[in-house]
Amino acid sequence: SQKIEQNSEALNIQEGKTATLTCNYTNYSPAYLQWYRQDPGRGPVFLLLIRENEKEKRKERLKVTFDTTLKQSLFHITASQPADSATYLCAPRVGFKTIFGAGTRLFVKA
Amino acid sequence: GAVVSQHPSRVICKSGTSVKIECRSLDFQATTMFWYRQFPKQSLMLMATSNEGSKATYEQGVEKDKFLINHASLTLSTLTVTSAHPEDSSFYICSARGGELSTDTQYFGPGTRLTVL
């Protein structure tokens, strides 16, 4: 069955460091993959989309990589800030559907 | 960017009543809208997908007679929870895709917290 795995443990990092979140998927080949941020009690907010023919995408302090051989996407936040604390969701697009991972909770300490 | 609104943000109702949640795409035409529910500390679970002017496609295990979805225009979809029960209490989130602003990306509404007493 199709499966998405994100770091199940919360990620705690110090302000100013780079946070790296992992998304692994099995049993399918997504045409593209999206990353979202979700705060408690709120809907997800779109951050970045990366296509299968793209290796890397950047937006300000955010960087996403997509390795279709490893079936993995990495999401980096550089110079992290306490305001970056949230849950980050990986969402590959498979056919007409977007499938969401359970998310990784990130805590950035001042 | 693309903005999706939802109304109401919170609703409390008695068991047996029906509740309607509206989802609107404010600055783009949403050819496809999606409805999700999310339980605490869990991922988003897709309930149904709807294309404007056609019947919604429900995911396995989602009762279409209980969760009525209407996507009558390119900017509005509604989810009606009929004869709500306490186990229907959840966080319901819509998302929309389509048009020049959002050909591939799904943009989400802020969610609706439903509590059934």
Boltz contact constraints between the chains, C-beta under 6 A:
constraints:
  - contact:
      token1: [A, 42]
      token2: [B, 110]
      max_distance: 6.0
  - contact:
      token1: [A, 43]
      token2: [B, 93]
      max_distance: 6.0
  - contact:
      token1: [A, 43]
      token2: [B, 108]
      max_distance: 6.0
  - contact:
      token1: [A, 43]
      token2: [B, 109]
      max_distance: 6.0
  - contact:
      token1: [A, 43]
      token2: [B, 110]
      max_distance: 6.0
  - contact:
      token1: [A, 43]
      token2: [B, 111]
      max_distance: 6.0
  - contact:
      token1: [A, 44]
      token2: [B, 108]
      max_distance: 6.0
  - contact:
      token1: [A, 46]
      token2: [B, 105]
      max_distance: 6.0
  - contact:
      token1: [A, 46]
      token2: [B, 107]
      max_distance: 6.0
  - contact:
      token1: [A, 49]
      token2: [B, 105]
      max_distance: 6.0
  - contact:
      token1: [A, 98]
      token2: [B, 106]
      max_distance: 6.0
  - contact:
      token1: [A, 100]
      token2: [B, 43]
      max_distance: 6.0
  - contact:
      token1: [A, 100]
      token2: [B, 44]
      max_distance: 6.0
  - contact:
      token1: [A, 102]
      token2: [B, 43]
      max_distance: 6.0
